[in-house]
Amino acid sequence: MAIVTISRQMGTGAYAMAKELSKKLKYTLIDGPKIAELAKSYGLAEDILERVDEKPPAYITAEDRLQAANLSTMELILLDAARKGNVVMYGRGAQYLLEGMTNVLRVRIIAPFEERVENLAEREWIDPDLARDLIRRSDHQRGGFTHFYFDRDWQSPFEYDLVFNTSRLSKSAIVEAIVAAAKDPNLKEGEADLASHLDDLTLRKRVEVALLKSGKIGSLHFKIECMDGAISLTGHVHNDEEREEAVRIAEKVKGVIQVDDDLQVMNYQHHLE
């Protein structure tokens, strides 16, 4: 069956639906607690996860690049979970991370703003004004994360296969509709080829993490592509030393069989000051 990704607005009750959906499909729910559990084996501490989870990196200072590396490592957790299959992926831009995967059912759960405020205030026993502020902040942060990191509009219905308004449908009806859609045979077509594509996505992300963690590359203004273990680097670096270092780092990543270097040396740093 399909991998299911769930994008949600705060206050819609999406988390309860994600848990119920996972039970009905007998899938593993990849949510915050599950990511925190898996993160230990990837070298990510809980406080680091808190700083990068659904927050956009800036890529300017060394600290920014480390944050970006931590974010990319968290995405590796998601990709490795997707490779195992039978998962519901909750938030974290998974619908974009798994781009090109035709066995992914992309779900969006929404509700009117004031209804979400009321739901959150009742659920958490907090003042409606505080709930209103928390929801505004959440919408801004998650929307900004999606726009910055994936260059997408998370509110566009064209980014999803199913969009549910919880003010119009019961949660049980929504869950049953997603279960039925996840079993659609169209989502199983070509799964063997998709496994190879997912391997390429994962290897590309591993190279990205390795490059971001390097202290010898001033800024990463280049693109990484992967096909059947072959890595392609295109874009710009500041000097020949950075170019050689980028290639050397990519070649050392486990699973990389060759590196095609199409990087150009361009020292444009002074224009940004």
N, C-alpha and C positions, 0 to 999 in steps of 0.2 A: 504493500500500500504506500501511499504518498507520504513524504515528509510534510508536516503541517507547520507553517509559520503564523504567528499571531502578532499583529500590530494592534496597539490599543491606546485609547485615551484614558487618563486617570479618572476613576470614578464611574466606570462603566460596568464593573463587576467582572471584567474579563479574566482575572486570575482564577476565580472560582470555576468559570467555564473551562478554562484551560486544564485545570486539574480533573474536572469531570470528563472532559474529552479524552485525556490521557488514559483514564481508567477504562472507558468504553472501547477505545482502540487497542488497549493493552500496550501503549507506547510509553516511553520514558519522557517525562516532562523536563526540558532543559530550561530552567528558570534561574533566578538569582541564587537561591540556596544550592541548587545542583551545580551551577558554575563555580560557586565558592568551594564546594566539596572537591570538584575536579581540579581546581586551580592549583592546589598544593603541589601536584605532580608536575606542573608547568612552571613552578618557581614563582607564582604570584601569591603574595600575602593578601589577607582580607582588606587591609587598609589601602593597598594599591588598587584592588578591584573597585573599591568605593570611589576612588579618585577618577577612574577612567570609564566606569560603566555608563554608557550612553551619554558621554560628554565629549565634545569635539576637541582634538588636539590642535596646537598652534604651529608646531614644527619649526619654531624660531630658535629657541635656545637649546642647549644640550638637555636641560630638564624637560623641555617640551618634547624633544625627540624620544626621550626615555618614556614619557607618558604615552606617546604614540606607539612605541614598541610594546608597552604593556597592553594597550588596547588591541593591537594586532595579535598579541599572544592570547588574549581572551577570545578573539575570533578564531584562532586555531582550535581552541576548546570546542567551539561550535562546529567547526568543519569536521573535526575528528568524530564528534558525536553524530553528525549527519552521515558520515561514512559507515557507521554501524547500523544506521537505518532505524525505522520505527520510533521516531521522535516527534514530539511537539515542541517547537522552538518558540519561546515566549519573549517577544521584544528583541532588543539588541540589533535591529536592522537585518535580521536573518533573511528576510525576503529579498534583500539586495545582495547580501553576502553570497547567496546561492543562485546568483544570476546565471541564466543559461541552463538551469536544471529544470527539465520539463516534468519531473515527477514531484514537484513542490507545489502544494496547495497553499496559496497566499491569502490569509484571512485578515480583515480589518474590522475592529469592533469600536463603534462610536456611540455617542448620545449627546443631546443638547447640553450646552454648558451649565445652565442652572440646574438641570436634573442631575448632572454629575456632582455639582456642589452639594446638593441635598443628599445624594447617596453617600458621599465621602463623609459629610458631617455626621450622618446617622451611624455609619459603620464605625467611625473612629471616636465618636462622642466628642467632637470638637465644634467650636464656634463656626457658623457658616462663613463669616468673613475670613477666618483662617483657612477654611477649606477652599474658598474662592481663590485666595492668594496661592495656595499650594498647587492648585490645578493650573492656574495661569503659568506659574513657574515651570511645572512639569511639561506643559504643552510647548512652551518656549524652548526649554532645554532639549527635549526629544526632537522637536522639529528642527532646531539648529544643528543637532548632531547629525540628523539624516541629510540635511542640506549640505553641511560642510564636508562630511566624510564620504557620502555617496552621490552628492549633487542631484538629489531627488526631492520631490515634494511629498512628504508622507501623507498628506491629506488628499492627494489625487486618487480618485477611485480606479484609475487605469493602472495603478501599481498593484492591484489585488484581483484575485479571482472571485472572492466573496466579500461583501461589505454588509455588516449587520448593525442596525440601529436598535439598541436595547430598550428604547422607549416605545418601540413598535412591536417587538417580539419577546416572548418569554425566553429566559435563559435556557430552559430545557429544549425548546424548539430550535434555538440556535445551535446547541450542541448536536442535536439529532441531524440537522441539516449538514453540519460540517462532517459528521461521521459518514453520512451517505456520500458526500462529495469526495471524501478521502478514499472511498472504495471504488471510485470511477475507474474502469479499466483503461481509459485514455491516459491516465497518469502513470500507468505501468509500462507503457510502450518505450522501448529503447533503453531500459534500465541498465543493461550491460554496458552500453556506450557511455551512459551517464556516470558510471563508476569511474571510468577513466578521466572524464571531465572533472569530477570532484577531486581526484588525485592531483590533477594539474592545479586546481584552485588552492589546494592545501599546500603543495610544494611552493607555489608562488608566494603564499602568505609566509611560509617559513623563511624564504629568502628575504622578504620584506622585513621580518623581525630581525634577522641577522644584520641587515644593513642599518636599520634604525638604531641598533645597539652599538654600532661601531662609533668610536670617538674620533675617527680619522677622516670622516666625510662631513664637510661643512653643512650641506643641506641636500635633501633628497628631492631634486626636481627632475626625476626621470621615471619612466614607466617600466614595469616589470610584467612580462608575459611568459607563459609556460605552455608547452605542448609536448606531451609524452616525455617529460623529464628534461627537455631542452629549454633553457632560460634565455630570454631575449631582453637586453637592457637598452632602452632608448631614452634620449633626453639630454640633459646638461649636467656637467660637473664643473668645479672651479679650476681644476688643474689636472695635469697628467697623473700626479700621485693619487688623487682621489679616484680617477678613472681606473687605475691599476688595482687600487684597494677594493673598489666595488666589484670588479671581476673576480678578484681573489676570494672575497667573502662569499660570493655566489657559488663559486666552484666548490667551496668546502662544505656547503649544505648537503646533508645526506639525501640522496635521491636524485641530485642534479647530475646529468650525464654530459652536458655540454653548456657553455655560455656563449651566446652570440652578442658581441660588444658593438653597439652602434651609438655609444655615448659621445657627445661633443663637448670639448673644453670651451667654456665661455665664462669669463670672470666678470659677472655683472653685479657683484656684491655692492660696489660703491654706489650704484644707482638707487639702492634701497635705503641708504642712510639718510 
